[in-house]
Amino acid sequence: MNKVGKIVTIVLWVLLIISAVLIVSMMVNISENEADPTMGSWINTNLVWTYILMAFGAGIAILASIFHMFTDIKAAKKGLISVVFLGAVALVSYLLASDEIPQFIGVQKFINDGTLTEQVAKLVDTGLYATYILIGLAVLSIAYSSVVNLFK
């Protein structure tokens, strides 16, 4: 194993040990009393550790993809095409979305407390349209590949 592999293995073991100690500590301090400050502090500590691990993992994933992009130009082109395609789906979804606030039972409560605004309604509508478009494209690609395989 090379030097970098050993360092990565050591870092992973350290992260695993810290995680195990935090989980065991939280499990030992669990109580039925919801107002117990010790239990709450252990839960908060574990949540903060989870956020740290998530940020660390996301950072490593981003750095690895950037490194891969600069070392393999052909893969970089495919990745950029994918990003442009997702941007186009997002743009089309945003243009199709309406900023009209939907009417349903209890909507006035959300309007009054400022949770539901026209901007929020537009973003929710954009997310729904993007989901519909991507599901439709996935179904079409599955059907297309099945038909192409029939004629091979």
C-alpha positions, 0 to 999 in steps of 0.5 A: 500500500502506498503512502496516500493509501495508508493516510486515507486508511488511518483517517477513515479509522479515526473517523470511524472510532470517533463516530462509534464513541459518540454513538455509544456515548449517546446510547448510554445517556438516553433517558425517558425524560425528554427535558434531560439536558445530558441527552439533549447535549449528546444528540446535538453533539452527534448532529454536529458530528454528522454535519461535519462528516457530511461536509467532509464527504461532500468536499472530498467528492467535489475535489475528486470530481474536479481532479477527475475533470482535469485529468480526463477531458473526455469525461469532463465534456460529458459532465459539462453536457450533463450540467447544461442539460440539468440547467436547461431542465431547471430553466424550462421548469422555472418558465413553466411554473406559476407563482399563484398561491394554491388554494387548499384547506388551511392555506391562510395560516401559511400565508399569514405567517409568511411561510407561503409566498408567491416566490415559494409557490413558484419554487415549489412549482418549479421543483414539481415540473422538474420532477415531472420532466425528469421522470418522463425522460427516464421512462422514455429512455427506458422504453427507447432502450427496450425497443432498440434492444428488440431490433439488435 
